[in-house]
Amino acid sequence: MEMQGTRLIAADRATIWEALNSADVLRACIPGCEELTGSPEDGFAATVKQKIGPVRATFKGAVILSDVVPGQSYTIAGEGKGGVAGFAKGAAQVQLLDAEGGTELIYEVDAKVGGKIAQLGSRLIDGFARKMAAQFFDRFQEQVEGDGAQSA
């Protein structure tokens, strides 16, 4: 499944870049994230609990950053295993561009699921994935714009 989108965030690129590389910010933004440890250089380890339709699962996995152009773009890729529920893996290309009123964040996501989760059907999975992406970027925008408002 593929998704893409853009967000205009009322903050400068340096602030957004720092947030995109912060384990604390990412943990707060990833829906269902219980734990996120590590660093951008070494990669992150994550534990995420989700309910997709009738399937509940705790995913444990790794997240790695590659193709890093500081302050401008990177690819974030991850894979999580949820036991009998199956697996989820994917990658997102994230790019930051200067824009009037802040910074435009552009993302392109390619994700795959397998196991019991995949048996739920592509309509349910696609809807769930779009909802999770929207929640992540809503929370991310709140985190970044909230921090910017406090420091101004």
N, C-alpha and C positions, 0 to 999 in steps of 0.2 A: 504494500500500500504506500502511496506517495501523497505527501501534503506539502503545501507551501503557503507562505504568508509573509506579511510585513507588519511592523509595529512602529509607530512614531513615539519615541520616549523622550520626555522633557528632561534630558540630561546630556552632558557632553560624552564623547566617545570614550574618553579615559575612565570616567566613572562607570559606564556600562561595561567596558572591558574588564575592569577590576571585579565587578559583580559576576560576570560570566565565568570568572576563574576562582571564585570564592566558594569553598565547600559549604560554609554556613548559609550563604545566599541560595545556592543550588538546593540544599537540603530543605530550606523553607519553601522553595518554589515547586519542587517535584511532588505532585499529589501522592499521598500515601507513603512518602519517604520517612522511614524510621531512623535510618543511620546513613551517613555519607562521610567517609573518611578518605584521607589521601591528599594529593596535591596535583596541580595541573601538569607538573613535570613527570611525576611518577604514575599518574592515573588515580582514579577514585574507586573505592569499593562501596557498594550500596546495598541496602536492604529496603525493599518497598513492598507494602501490603496493598493489594487491590482486590476488588470484586468486579468481575466482568460477567455480566448476566448472572447465571446461577453458580459460577465458578469463583471460589475464593482462593487466593494464593499469596504466598510470601515469596517474592523473587529476590534472590541473592545474585549479585553480579558485579561486573567491572565496567568502568567508563574510562575511555582513553581519548585524549585530545591529540589531533594530528594536523598537518598542513597549517601550522600556526603562523599567522602574520600578525605580530603584536599590535593591538589597537585597531585591527582591521577585520580579521576573519580567522576562523578555524573550522575544523570538522570534529564533531563530538560523536563518538561511537560507543555503543554499549550493548551488553548481552546479559540477560538475567534468566536464571533457571528457577522454575516454580514447582519443582517436584513433579507429581503426577499431573498437575495442571498444564505443564508444558513449558515453553520458553518464549521469550520475546527478545528480539534483537533489532538494532537499527542504527542509523547514523543520520546526523543532521549537519548540513553545511550552514554556518552562521556568518553573516557579513554585516558590518556596520558602515553606514554612510552618513556624512554630515547632511543635515536637512534643516530647513527653516523651523525654528522652534525646538530643536533638539537633535536627536540622532535617529535615523531610520535603521531598524534591525530587520534584516531579511533572512528568512530561513527556508530551507528545503529539506524535508525529512523523507527517508525511505525506511520502512519498518516491516518486519516479518514476525509471524507468530507460528507456533507449532504445538502439537499435543492436543489436550482437551480443549484448550482455548480456541484453536483453529477450527474445531468442530462446531463452534457456536455460529459460524456463518460470517461471511465477509461484511454483511450489512451491519450487524451488531458490532463487530470488531472495528470497522471503519468509523462508526459513530462514537464508539468509546475512545478511539485514538484521537479523533478531532476534539472531543471534550477534554481529554487530558492535556493536549497541546494548548488549547485555549486557557485552561486553568493555570498551566505552567506560565504562560506569557502574561496573563493577568496578574498573577502573583509577582512575577519578576518585575513588571512595570511598577506595581505598587511598592515593592522593596526599593527599587532604584529611585523613583520619584519621591518617595517618602524620605529616604536618606538625603537626597539633594535638597529637599525643602527644609530639613532640619539644620543642615550645615550652612544654609544661606543667611 
